[in-house]
Amino acid sequence: MIRNVIAVMVVSSVLMGCSPTVRVQAPNEPININLNVKIDHEINIKVDKALDNVINKSGLY
């Protein structure tokens, strides 16, 4: 019985000594992110025939 208790204590102390640690630290230097972004856009306007005639007659465009 005493052997089992000692064995459990030894195994548990070994397992506690081998536990990994994780550290989270902010970097000493600033983080630089360089992005090259190209944005293309296309606008489609659909005009009704009647409205197109009004616009053409008025001479706005």
C-alpha positions as CSV (number, residue, x, y, z in Angstrom):
1,M,0.0,0.0,0.0
2,I,2.8,2.4,0.9
3,R,4.6,1.5,-2.3
4,N,1.6,2.5,-4.3
5,V,1.3,5.9,-2.5
6,I,4.9,6.6,-3.1
7,A,4.7,5.6,-6.7
8,V,1.7,7.9,-7.2
9,M,3.5,10.7,-5.5
10,V,6.6,10.2,-7.7
11,V,4.6,9.9,-10.9
12,S,2.6,13.0,-10.1
13,S,5.7,15.1,-9.2
14,V,7.3,14.0,-12.5
15,L,4.2,15.0,-14.5
16,M,4.0,18.3,-12.7
17,G,7.6,19.0,-13.5
18,C,7.1,18.4,-17.2
19,S,4.1,20.6,-17.8
20,P,4.6,22.9,-20.8
21,T,4.3,26.7,-20.4
22,V,3.0,29.1,-23.0
23,R,4.0,32.7,-22.9
24,V,2.3,35.5,-24.8
25,Q,4.4,38.6,-25.3
26,A,4.1,41.7,-27.4
27,P,6.9,42.1,-30.0
28,N,9.6,44.7,-29.3
29,E,9.4,46.1,-32.8
30,P,6.2,47.3,-34.5
31,I,4.5,45.0,-36.9
32,N,4.6,46.2,-40.6
33,I,2.0,45.1,-43.1
34,N,2.5,46.0,-46.7
35,L,-0.5,45.6,-48.9
36,N,-0.9,46.2,-52.6
37,V,-4.6,46.5,-53.3
38,K,-6.1,47.3,-56.7
39,I,-9.8,48.1,-56.9
40,D,-11.7,48.1,-60.2
41,H,-15.3,49.1,-60.4
42,E,-17.8,49.3,-63.2
43,I,-21.1,51.2,-63.1
44,N,-23.9,50.1,-65.4
45,I,-26.8,52.4,-65.8
46,K,-29.9,51.1,-67.5
47,V,-32.2,53.8,-68.8
48,D,-35.8,53.3,-70.0
49,K,-36.4,54.2,-73.6
50,A,-38.8,56.9,-72.8
51,L,-36.5,58.5,-70.2
52,D,-33.6,58.2,-72.7
53,N,-35.7,60.2,-75.3
54,V,-36.4,62.9,-72.7
55,I,-32.8,63.2,-71.8
56,N,-31.7,63.3,-75.4
57,K,-34.3,66.0,-76.3
58,S,-33.4,68.2,-73.3
59,G,-29.7,68.3,-74.3
60,L,-28.4,67.6,-70.9
61,Y,-26.0,64.9,-72.0
